[in-house]
Amino acid sequence: QFVFENARLIVDDVGSHAKEIIAGENGSKHRLNGKEQVSSPMPRARVLLLPAHGATDEIASHMLTQLLAARGIGARTVSADSLTSERLVEAGGEKIEVVCVTTVITDGLLHARYLCKRLRAQFPDLRIVAAIIVDSEARDPRTRESLASANEVAGSLREAAKLTQSLVPVRHAPTGQTAFSS
């Protein structure tokens, strides 16, 4: 338990300094490509991340939340300790547009499949990504077939972020307004 709690703290710390680390400055300056970066407020969560089973899946979901935030997509992770019924309630609320079920352990595959089936049964129009980060499981046709209730199946966090981003609907300015009107 101690290891998982500290791993999550490390993920939080690295995620909050990702731009500086990428820029190679790892300090107080916030510059990328020589330009000062202004942090913009994070949009309301449109993506819900559900760890399939356990703390390791929760950490992976938390990492994916940070990858999505870097792409400007509001996302939040539900605790792995919550019941399936509680996760379904979360998925149905707050105008969630995409749910990503994440697992990094072989045991989580059955839980991921179960969650995807329950989500699809309760929310037929919901967009679902199954992030199966278990060796080459996501590439196995039998795995993809067993996760047929998901719209997309990803084999890495990067792929999951990309697929999730592709499923988030683009927001347009209200009629009569443009991006340049005040």
N, C-alpha and C positions, 0 to 999 in steps of 0.2 A: 504494500500500500504506500509506504514511504517513497519508494522509487517512482511510482506513478504520479504521486502528488508533486514531486520535485521535477519530473519530466514535464509536467504541464506548466510549471513555473518557468522552466527554461524555454519552452515553446512560446509562452507569453512574452518573455523578455526578448528573445530573438525576433519575434514577429513585430514588436513595437519599435525595433531598431533596424528593420530589414532594409529600408532605403539607404540608411547610412552605411550599413555593412556592405550592401551591393556597391555603393559609391566608393567604398574603400576608405571612408573617413572615420568610421567607428568612433565618433566623438560628438562634440556639441554642434558642429556645423551640419546643416541639412542641405546638402547640395548634390544634385545629380547633373551630369553634363555641364558643370560650371554654373548652373542656375540655381538660385535659392528656391527651395520647395516650401509651398504653403499647404499645410494640411487642411483638407476640406472635411466638413462634418460627414460622418458615416451615414448613408441612407438607412432608412428603416429596414429591418430584415424582411427580405422577400424569399430567401432560401432558408430552409430548415434542414439541419444536418442531424441525422439520427445514427448514433453508434449502434451497430448490430448487437454487440455483446461485450461488455466489460470495459475496463479502464483503457486498455490499449486501443480499442476502437474509438473510445472517446477522445483520446489524444490525437489520433489521426483525423477525427472530425474537426477538432479544434484547429489543427494545422490547415485543413481545407478551408475553414472559415477565414483564416488569415490570407490564404491565396485568393479567395474570392474578394476579400476586402481590398487587396492590392489591385484588383480589376474593377473596383468601384461598385461591387455588388454587396448589399447588406445581407449578412447571413448570421445565424446563431446556431449553437450546438445545444442539444437537449442532453441531460445527464444520462449516462448509461445505466444508472440505478433506477430510473423511472420505469414504471410498468408499461407494457405495450398499449394498454387502454389510454394511459396518460399521453403517450407519444402520438396516438391517433388524434386525441383532442387538440394537441399542439399543432398537428399538421392541418387540421381543419380551421384553425383560427388565424387571426392577424393577416389575412390576405396573403398567405403563403402561396407562392407560385411554382416553386420547385422544391422537392424533397430529395435529399441525397442520403442514402443508407450506406454506411461505411463499415468495412471490416478489414482487418489486417491479419487475422488469425484464421486458421482452417476451421476451427470450431464455430466461428462467426458466420460461415457461409450458410448454414441452415437457418440461423437467426435472421440473416439478411433476406433470404428467400421468403421466410415467413412474414417479415415486416413488409416487404414489397407486395406480397399477395394481399395482406390485410389493408394496406394503403389503397391498392387498386380496387378492391371490393368496396371500400367505403367512399373513395373519391375517384370515380372513373375518369374524370378529366384532368386529374393532377399529373403534372410532369414528374417522373421519378428517374433518378440516376442511382444505379448500384455501383459503388466504388469498391471493387473486390481486389484489394492489394495483397494478394496471397500468391506468391511465386507466379506461376503462369495460369492460375485458375481462371482469370477473366478471359483468357484467350481460348480456353477449352470450350468447344461447341456445346458440350453437355451442360456446362455451367451457364452459358448464355441461354440455353433452352430452359433450364430450371428457373432462370430469372426473367422469363418472358413477360412478367407483369411490369417490369421496369422499361421505360422508354429507351434508356441507354445503359450500357455496362462499361465501366472504365477499369483499366488495369493499373493505374497509377494516380497519385494525387494530382499531378499536372493534367492528365487526361480528364480526370473528374472535374477539375476546375473549368477546363475548356468546354466539356460537354454541358456542364451546368450553365455556364455563361450562354451557350447557344440556345438553351431552353428558356432563359429568362426573357420575357417579352420586352421589347424596346418601348420606352415611354415617350410619347409625343407631347409637344406643347398643346395646350387647349386650343380649340378652334379660334381663329382670329388673332392669335398671338404667335409670334415667332421667337426664336432664341434671342433676337436682337431688340425686341420691343421691351419697354420698361413698364 
